């Protein structure tokens, strides 16, 4: 499953919050923090859901006197939907198509996450098996070579040991980890 080819941009929401849109902007009047943009979209979604609920309540007990509140709620809903569209243009969230398909099928999107993790675990186990096989092959070859060419194998081991020591010293001097990663000092 190649996630890079099967994603789409959507706006997502979650529950919680008070449904108020907070407008934190920079000097140009445009919010530039992606997290703040997402919070604004989520807030707008929550406000829209609240307006839809108000609309449902107004319509379920509709009479002639409730026509004005109905029109006000509809106008508020249209305004909030327009606001949501404008806010969502600033959010760029990629969601795999498989997740959207699961949601459309009425299933839990956590199933997708579980399947991806299980796939990664399986691939990791295969890779570990291959690595272990190569280590075993190397060990077996060195044993066989040592029986046939003991002087050359001893020379090889000395070269490997000195090379490993040099690499270790170089890594320590450059604050690198043995696997090649660079150590990052935590910011306090």
FITORFI-173336 format. One record per atom (N, C-alpha, C): residue number from 1; atom name; x, y, z. Coordinates in Angstrom, 3 decimals, padded with zeros to 6 digits. Layout:
num;atomo;c1;c2;c3
NUM;CA;X;Y;Z
...
END
This chain:
num;atomo;c1;c2;c3
1;N;000.842;-001.158;000.000
1;CA;000.000;000.000;000.000
1;C;000.887;001.221;000.000
2;N;000.883;001.976;-001.089
2;CA;001.739;003.139;-001.253
2;C;000.942;004.379;-000.908
3;N;001.216;004.955;000.266
3;CA;000.443;006.079;000.749
3;C;000.719;007.352;-000.020
4;N;001.885;007.459;-000.646
4;CA;002.218;008.696;-001.347
4;C;001.337;008.910;-002.571
5;N;000.773;007.833;-003.102
5;CA;-000.044;007.966;-004.296
5;C;-001.526;007.983;-003.976
6;N;-001.900;007.691;-002.732
6;CA;-003.307;007.555;-002.419
6;C;-003.715;008.495;-001.300
7;N;-003.378;009.772;-001.433
7;CA;-003.808;010.739;-000.436
7;C;-004.594;011.838;-001.102
8;N;-005.403;012.502;-000.306
8;CA;-006.194;013.606;-000.799
8;C;-006.207;014.694;000.261
9;N;-006.439;015.900;-000.137
9;CA;-006.507;017.009;000.816
9;C;-007.938;017.150;001.295
10;N;-008.127;017.148;002.611
10;CA;-009.444;017.340;003.205
10;C;-009.306;018.174;004.451
11;N;-010.438;018.635;004.940
11;CA;-010.492;019.341;006.204
11;C;-011.066;018.379;007.213
12;N;-010.396;018.249;008.370
12;CA;-010.873;017.340;009.393
12;C;-011.315;018.115;010.608
13;N;-012.129;017.488;011.435
13;CA;-012.598;018.120;012.662
13;C;-012.614;017.134;013.796
14;N;-012.794;017.657;015.018
14;CA;-012.900;016.811;016.192
14;C;-013.864;017.464;017.153
15;N;-014.243;016.740;018.192
15;CA;-015.184;017.280;019.142
15;C;-014.470;018.042;020.225
16;N;-015.201;018.879;020.928
16;CA;-014.628;019.656;022.016
16;C;-014.557;021.108;021.643
17;N;-014.268;021.955;022.610
17;CA;-014.134;023.380;022.340
17;C;-015.446;024.092;022.540
18;N;-015.428;025.395;022.392
18;CA;-016.625;026.184;022.631
18;C;-017.291;026.673;021.357
19;N;-016.762;026.332;020.206
19;CA;-017.373;026.708;018.948
19;C;-017.104;028.134;018.526
20;N;-016.231;028.822;019.196
20;CA;-015.918;030.204;018.849
20;C;-014.711;030.237;017.921
21;N;-014.739;031.110;016.936
21;CA;-013.626;031.272;016.021
21;C;-012.706;032.334;016.598
22;N;-011.450;031.955;016.860
22;CA;-010.494;032.957;017.332
22;C;-009.664;033.397;016.149
23;N;-009.564;034.675;015.965
23;CA;-008.854;035.219;014.818
23;C;-007.527;035.799;015.247
24;N;-006.477;034.983;015.250
24;CA;-005.138;035.481;015.504
24;C;-004.481;035.673;014.156
25;N;-004.125;036.918;013.869
25;CA;-003.573;037.215;012.553
25;C;-002.270;037.961;012.707
26;N;-001.514;037.965;011.616
26;CA;-000.287;038.757;011.603
26;C;-000.605;040.136;011.035
27;N;000.410;040.946;010.753
27;CA;000.193;042.316;010.291
27;C;-000.567;042.391;008.982
28;N;-000.493;041.341;008.154
28;CA;-001.182;041.376;006.866
28;C;-002.629;040.929;006.985
29;N;-003.051;040.492;008.201
29;CA;-004.432;040.079;008.387
29;C;-004.663;038.620;008.067
30;N;-003.627;037.837;007.850
30;CA;-003.775;036.433;007.496
30;C;-003.086;035.589;008.558
31;N;-003.805;034.597;009.090
31;CA;-003.197;033.693;010.061
31;C;-002.185;032.830;009.332
32;N;-000.979;032.667;009.915
32;CA;000.051;031.931;009.202
32;C;000.520;030.683;009.942
33;N;000.028;030.428;011.134
33;CA;000.412;029.252;011.884
33;C;-000.500;028.081;011.479
34;N;000.077;026.983;010.945
34;CA;-000.767;025.867;010.502
34;C;-001.641;025.296;011.615
35;N;-001.099;025.226;012.839
35;CA;-001.908;024.699;013.947
35;C;-003.070;025.633;014.259
36;N;-002.804;026.924;014.212
36;CA;-003.872;027.895;014.470
36;C;-004.923;027.821;013.364
37;N;-004.475;027.669;012.114
37;CA;-005.417;027.529;010.998
37;C;-006.310;026.317;011.207
38;N;-005.710;025.203;011.628
38;CA;-006.489;023.990;011.857
38;C;-007.469;024.194;013.003
39;N;-007.024;024.854;014.072
39;CA;-007.921;025.120;015.207
39;C;-009.104;025.975;014.766
40;N;-008.859;026.947;013.903
40;CA;-009.941;027.795;013.411
40;C;-010.929;026.991;012.573
41;N;-010.424;026.088;011.739
41;CA;-011.309;025.253;010.920
41;C;-012.130;024.332;011.818
42;N;-011.481;023.725;012.814
42;CA;-012.202;022.842;013.733
42;C;-013.277;023.621;014.478
43;N;-012.932;024.809;014.921
43;CA;-013.904;025.658;015.618
43;C;-015.072;025.995;014.700
44;N;-014.788;026.295;013.447
44;CA;-015.837;026.600;012.481
44;C;-016.729;025.382;012.237
45;N;-016.129;024.216;012.177
45;CA;-016.910;022.980;012.005
45;C;-017.833;022.784;013.198
46;N;-017.309;023.004;014.400
46;CA;-018.124;022.847;015.601
46;C;-019.269;023.861;015.627
47;N;-018.987;025.086;015.223
47;CA;-020.033;026.099;015.184
47;C;-021.098;025.722;014.148
48;N;-020.653;025.190;013.011
48;CA;-021.600;024.753;011.971
48;C;-022.471;023.622;012.486
49;N;-021.875;022.687;013.203
49;CA;-022.669;021.594;013.779
49;C;-023.682;022.125;014.784
50;N;-023.287;023.117;015.571
50;CA;-024.216;023.735;016.510
50;C;-025.365;024.422;015.788
51;N;-025.052;025.117;014.701
51;CA;-026.109;025.771;013.918
51;C;-027.039;024.748;013.277
52;N;-026.484;023.640;012.809
52;CA;-027.329;022.583;012.245
52;C;-028.259;021.998;013.308
53;N;-027.747;021.864;014.514
53;CA;-028.584;021.365;015.610
53;C;-029.703;022.369;015.919
54;N;-029.362;023.666;015.968
54;CA;-030.384;024.693;016.184
54;C;-031.424;024.654;015.070
55;N;-030.970;024.463;013.845
55;CA;-031.877;024.389;012.704
55;C;-032.815;023.190;012.851
56;N;-032.270;022.069;013.267
56;CA;-033.091;020.870;013.490
56;C;-034.156;021.136;014.552
57;N;-033.739;021.762;015.670
57;CA;-034.697;022.040;016.740
57;C;-035.780;023.014;016.276
58;N;-035.395;024.021;015.513
58;CA;-036.360;025.001;015.011
58;C;-037.340;024.341;014.052
59;N;-036.846;023.487;013.183
59;CA;-037.710;022.831;012.205
59;C;-038.596;021.761;012.836
60;N;-038.086;021.098;013.872
60;CA;-038.891;020.034;014.482
60;C;-040.101;020.596;015.215
61;N;-040.040;021.839;015.647
61;CA;-041.192;022.458;016.319
61;C;-041.602;023.728;015.577
62;N;-041.661;023.633;014.262
62;CA;-041.913;024.818;013.439
62;C;-043.361;025.282;013.552
63;N;-043.515;026.599;013.696
63;CA;-044.815;027.252;013.591
63;C;-044.576;028.619;012.976
64;N;-045.602;029.382;012.782
64;CA;-045.467;030.678;012.098
64;C;-044.556;031.634;012.863
65;N;-044.565;031.551;014.176
65;CA;-043.748;032.462;014.991
65;C;-042.263;032.129;014.904
66;N;-041.941;030.906;014.508
66;CA;-040.523;030.520;014.456
66;C;-039.897;030.744;013.090
67;N;-040.610;031.445;012.194
67;CA;-040.062;031.690;010.864
67;C;-038.854;032.635;010.913
68;N;-038.918;033.693;011.712
68;CA;-037.798;034.624;011.814
68;C;-036.555;033.946;012.407
69;N;-036.669;033.187;013.521
69;CA;-035.482;032.475;014.018
69;C;-034.937;031.458;013.010
70;N;-035.833;030.848;012.238
70;CA;-035.407;029.900;011.209
70;C;-034.560;030.611;010.157
71;N;-035.027;031.764;009.684
71;CA;-034.273;032.517;008.676
71;C;-032.938;033.008;009.231
72;N;-032.934;033.453;010.500
72;CA;-031.682;033.898;011.123
72;C;-030.687;032.737;011.237
73;N;-031.179;031.564;011.625
73;CA;-030.305;030.385;011.740
73;C;-029.768;029.983;010.379
74;N;-030.628;030.032;009.343
74;CA;-030.173;029.690;007.989
74;C;-029.114;030.680;007.504
75;N;-029.327;031.969;007.762
75;CA;-028.334;032.970;007.369
75;C;-027.022;032.755;008.116
76;N;-027.111;032.461;009.403
76;CA;-025.898;032.190;010.191
76;C;-025.177;030.952;009.661
77;N;-025.948;029.936;009.267
77;CA;-025.361;028.707;008.736
77;C;-024.631;028.981;007.425
78;N;-025.258;029.745;006.533
78;CA;-024.619;030.074;005.255
78;C;-023.347;030.880;005.492
79;N;-023.412;031.847;006.407
79;CA;-022.231;032.670;006.719
79;C;-021.115;031.799;007.287
80;N;-021.457;030.885;008.193
80;CA;-020.435;030.033;008.807
80;C;-019.863;029.043;007.806
81;N;-020.681;028.518;006.902
81;CA;-020.162;027.624;005.861
81;C;-019.196;028.373;004.946
82;N;-019.516;029.609;004.612
82;CA;-018.606;030.427;003.804
82;C;-017.305;030.674;004.559
83;N;-017.403;030.962;005.852
83;CA;-016.216;031.161;006.692
83;C;-015.379;029.884;006.741
84;N;-016.047;028.742;006.846
84;CA;-015.341;027.457;006.903
84;C;-014.570;027.199;005.610
85;N;-015.168;027.504;004.490
85;CA;-014.495;027.308;003.206
85;C;-013.255;028.190;003.116
86;N;-013.382;029.454;003.541
86;CA;-012.232;030.363;003.501
86;C;-011.120;029.889;004.429
87;N;-011.491;029.437;005.630
87;CA;-010.483;028.956;006.575
87;C;-009.830;027.663;006.088
88;N;-010.608;026.800;005.462
88;CA;-010.074;025.511;005.031
88;C;-009.075;025.651;003.886
89;N;-009.145;026.747;003.153
89;CA;-008.191;026.956;002.064
89;C;-006.772;027.142;002.596
90;N;-006.651;027.557;003.850
90;CA;-005.337;027.758;004.459
90;C;-004.799;026.483;005.091
91;N;-005.628;025.434;005.182
91;CA;-005.199;024.163;005.781
91;C;-004.897;023.166;004.678
92;N;-003.777;022.495;004.819
92;CA;-003.388;021.482;003.847
92;C;-003.128;020.192;004.620
93;N;-004.120;019.328;004.666
93;CA;-004.011;018.074;005.404
93;C;-004.214;016.939;004.410
94;N;-003.265;016.009;004.406
94;CA;-003.376;014.872;003.503
94;C;-003.891;013.663;004.272
95;N;-004.962;013.089;003.768
95;CA;-005.569;011.910;004.365
95;C;-005.569;010.813;003.309
96;N;-005.068;009.616;003.635
96;CA;-005.075;008.526;002.656
96;C;-006.495;008.183;002.200
97;N;-006.629;007.895;000.927
97;CA;-007.942;007.545;000.371
97;C;-008.541;006.336;001.072
98;N;-007.693;005.403;001.519
98;CA;-008.199;004.220;002.211
98;C;-008.974;004.615;003.465
99;N;-008.509;005.647;004.157
99;CA;-009.197;006.104;005.369
99;C;-010.566;006.664;005.003
100;N;-010.619;007.468;003.957
100;CA;-011.902;008.027;003.536
100;C;-012.858;006.922;003.088
101;N;-012.330;005.923;002.391
101;CA;-013.172;004.803;001.958
101;C;-013.701;004.027;003.158
102;N;-012.859;003.819;004.182
102;CA;-013.318;003.134;005.386
102;C;-014.422;003.926;006.070
103;N;-014.257;005.251;006.144
103;CA;-015.278;006.087;006.767
103;C;-016.572;006.015;005.955
104;N;-016.455;006.069;004.623
104;CA;-017.639;005.964;003.770
104;C;-018.348;004.630;003.957
105;N;-017.577;003.577;004.233
105;CA;-018.157;002.250;004.454
105;C;-018.679;002.074;005.870
106;N;-018.548;003.122;006.695
106;CA;-019.047;003.057;008.060
106;C;-018.123;002.330;009.014
107;N;-016.861;002.195;008.643
107;CA;-015.904;001.490;009.499
107;C;-015.031;002.488;010.243
108;N;-014.330;001.987;011.230
108;CA;-013.452;002.805;012.058
108;C;-012.134;003.049;011.321
109;N;-011.709;004.305;011.171
109;CA;-010.444;004.579;010.475
109;C;-009.219;004.053;011.230
110;N;-009.389;003.707;012.502
110;CA;-008.278;003.124;013.250
110;C;-007.865;001.772;012.664
111;N;-008.781;001.124;011.935
111;CA;-008.446;-000.144;011.276
111;C;-007.314;000.079;010.260
112;N;-007.372;001.193;009.554
112;CA;-006.328;001.507;008.584
112;C;-004.986;001.665;009.284
113;N;-004.984;002.411;010.388
113;CA;-003.751;002.615;011.148
113;C;-003.209;001.280;011.640
114;N;-004.085;000.437;012.155
114;CA;-003.668;-000.880;012.641
114;C;-003.073;-001.711;011.504
115;N;-003.711;-001.685;010.337
115;CA;-003.205;-002.455;009.197
115;C;-001.836;-001.943;008.741
116;N;-001.658;-000.624;008.726
116;CA;-000.363;-000.052;008.318
116;C;000.721;-000.451;009.309
117;N;000.412;-000.374;010.599
117;CA;001.397;-000.753;011.621
117;C;001.734;-002.234;011.512
118;N;000.726;-003.081;011.328
118;CA;000.983;-004.523;011.186
118;C;001.827;-004.805;009.945
119;N;001.584;-004.077;008.866
119;CA;002.381;-004.240;007.657
119;C;003.831;-003.838;007.901
120;N;004.024;-002.734;008.625
120;CA;005.387;-002.291;008.950
120;C;006.094;-003.316;009.831
121;N;005.372;-003.876;010.791
121;CA;005.968;-004.890;011.670
121;C;006.387;-006.102;010.852
122;N;005.530;-006.539;009.934
122;CA;005.856;-007.704;009.108
122;C;007.078;-007.428;008.230
123;N;007.134;-006.250;007.621
123;CA;008.292;-005.902;006.789
123;C;009.556;-005.795;007.627
124;N;009.423;-005.275;008.844
124;CA;010.563;-005.174;009.749
124;C;011.086;-006.563;010.116
125;N;010.180;-007.499;010.350
125;CA;010.598;-008.858;010.682
125;C;011.310;-009.526;009.507
126;N;010.821;-009.288;008.300
126;CA;011.477;-009.845;007.116
126;C;012.880;-009.260;006.974
127;N;012.997;-007.948;007.147
127;CA;014.304;-007.291;007.042
127;C;015.253;-007.794;008.123
128;N;014.750;-007.957;009.342
128;CA;015.586;-008.475;010.426
128;C;016.053;-009.894;010.113
129;N;015.165;-010.700;009.544
129;CA;015.547;-012.059;009.148
129;C;016.649;-012.052;008.110
130;N;016.543;-011.151;007.142
130;CA;017.583;-011.050;006.114
130;C;018.910;-010.606;006.726
131;N;018.848;-009.624;007.628
131;CA;020.064;-009.134;008.284
131;C;020.723;-010.251;009.086
132;N;019.904;-010.983;009.837
132;CA;020.447;-012.092;010.626
132;C;021.059;-013.166;009.723
133;N;020.411;-013.413;008.580
133;CA;020.955;-014.401;007.640
133;C;022.312;-013.957;007.096
134;N;022.443;-012.675;006.752
134;CA;023.729;-012.181;006.258
134;C;024.798;-012.228;007.342
135;N;024.433;-011.935;008.584
135;CA;025.395;-012.026;009.683
135;C;025.866;-013.465;009.853
136;N;024.917;-014.387;009.778
136;CA;025.267;-015.801;009.909
136;C;026.161;-016.236;008.743
137;N;025.842;-015.799;007.524
137;CA;026.651;-016.137;006.361
137;C;028.065;-015.572;006.511
138;N;028.176;-014.320;006.959
138;CA;029.490;-013.694;007.155
138;C;030.308;-014.484;008.171
139;N;029.658;-014.843;009.273
139;CA;030.362;-015.602;010.317
139;C;030.844;-016.953;009.762
140;N;029.948;-017.626;009.032
140;CA;030.307;-018.929;008.462
140;C;031.454;-018.788;007.457
141;N;031.399;-017.755;006.593
141;CA;032.459;-017.542;005.611
141;C;033.798;-017.241;006.298
142;N;033.769;-016.427;007.357
142;CA;035.012;-016.126;008.076
142;C;035.601;-017.387;008.717
143;N;034.726;-018.239;009.240
143;CA;035.217;-019.489;009.833
143;C;035.869;-020.362;008.770
144;N;035.221;-020.462;007.610
144;CA;035.769;-021.273;006.524
144;C;037.067;-020.676;005.984
145;N;037.079;-019.354;005.818
145;CA;038.281;-018.697;005.334
145;C;039.427;-018.822;006.331
146;N;039.111;-018.776;007.607
146;CA;040.154;-018.874;008.631
146;C;040.824;-020.251;008.601
147;N;040.035;-021.280;008.288
147;CA;040.621;-022.619;008.190
147;C;041.523;-022.725;006.959
148;N;041.145;-022.042;005.879
148;CA;041.904;-022.139;004.644
148;C;043.028;-021.106;004.569
149;N;042.749;-019.864;004.939
149;CA;043.722;-018.770;004.849
149;C;043.825;-018.058;006.205
150;N;044.449;-018.656;007.200
150;CA;044.472;-018.050;008.541
150;C;045.214;-016.713;008.597
151;N;046.314;-016.561;007.868
151;CA;047.074;-015.307;007.910
151;C;046.286;-014.147;007.308
152;N;045.633;-014.393;006.184
152;CA;044.865;-013.348;005.511
152;C;043.658;-012.917;006.356
153;N;043.015;-013.866;007.021
153;CA;041.857;-013.544;007.858
153;C;042.296;-012.721;009.062
154;N;043.435;-013.066;009.645
154;CA;043.957;-012.287;010.776
154;C;044.262;-010.854;010.333
155;N;044.868;-010.693;009.157
155;CA;045.150;-009.368;008.607
155;C;043.844;-008.607;008.361
156;N;042.837;-009.288;007.831
156;CA;041.520;-008.686;007.581
156;C;040.905;-008.190;008.883
157;N;040.966;-008.989;009.937
157;CA;040.380;-008.604;011.228
157;C;041.102;-007.397;011.826
158;N;042.411;-007.336;011.654
158;CA;043.157;-006.178;012.154
158;C;042.745;-004.907;011.406
159;N;042.613;-005.023;010.088
159;CA;042.194;-003.872;009.286
159;C;040.791;-003.424;009.698
160;N;039.890;-004.378;009.889
160;CA;038.511;-004.055;010.304
160;C;038.490;-003.378;011.666
161;N;039.300;-003.872;012.612
161;CA;039.329;-003.305;013.961
161;C;039.855;-001.872;013.929
162;N;040.938;-001.626;013.175
162;CA;041.488;-000.267;013.110
162;C;040.527;000.677;012.398
163;N;039.875;000.194;011.364
163;CA;038.902;001.011;010.641
163;C;037.708;001.352;011.537
164;N;037.237;000.381;012.314
164;CA;036.115;000.624;013.218
164;C;036.494;001.629;014.298
165;N;037.732;001.528;014.804
165;CA;038.198;002.472;015.821
165;C;038.283;003.886;015.254
166;N;038.778;004.021;014.038
166;CA;038.861;005.338;013.409
166;C;037.473;005.934;013.186
167;N;036.555;005.109;012.724
167;CA;035.188;005.573;012.496
167;C;034.543;006.017;013.799
168;N;034.787;005.262;014.870
168;CA;034.224;005.602;016.174
168;C;034.781;006.932;016.671
169;N;036.087;007.141;016.536
169;CA;036.685;008.404;016.958
169;C;036.165;009.575;016.131
170;N;036.041;009.365;014.830
170;CA;035.521;010.403;013.960
170;C;034.078;010.747;014.334
171;N;033.291;009.725;014.616
171;CA;031.895;009.948;014.993
171;C;031.798;010.710;016.307
172;N;032.643;010.377;017.253
172;CA;032.626;011.079;018.534
172;C;033.054;012.525;018.367
173;N;034.032;012.767;017.519
173;CA;034.499;014.143;017.321
173;C;033.462;014.994;016.590
174;N;032.622;014.374;015.806
174;CA;031.605;015.107;015.061
174;C;030.225;014.995;015.701
175;N;030.181;014.487;016.928
175;CA;028.911;014.299;017.648
175;C;027.939;013.457;016.840
176;N;028.446;012.417;016.235
176;CA;027.589;011.524;015.458
176;C;027.376;010.245;016.240
177;N;026.215;009.661;016.049
177;CA;025.923;008.372;016.637
177;C;026.567;007.285;015.783
178;N;026.806;006.087;016.354
178;CA;027.440;005.011;015.583
178;C;026.690;004.632;014.308
179;N;025.369;004.865;014.277
179;CA;024.610;004.514;013.080
179;C;024.624;005.619;012.020
180;N;025.375;006.711;012.277
180;CA;025.489;007.775;011.291
180;C;024.618;008.980;011.572
181;N;023.685;008.867;012.526
181;CA;022.831;010.001;012.858
181;C;023.631;011.032;013.648
182;N;023.246;012.283;013.530
182;CA;023.904;013.358;014.251
182;C;023.145;013.615;015.547
183;N;023.886;013.752;016.651
183;CA;023.261;014.064;017.921
183;C;022.744;015.494;017.891
184;N;021.554;015.671;018.388
184;CA;020.963;017.008;018.462
184;C;020.837;017.352;019.931
185;N;021.393;018.501;020.309
185;CA;021.283;018.933;021.700
185;C;019.870;019.435;021.944
186;N;019.246;018.956;023.019
186;CA;017.879;019.410;023.296
186;C;017.865;020.882;023.689
187;N;016.854;021.581;023.169
187;CA;016.708;022.990;023.507
187;C;015.931;023.101;024.806
188;N;016.457;023.929;025.701
188;CA;015.798;024.071;027.012
188;C;015.168;025.431;027.129
END
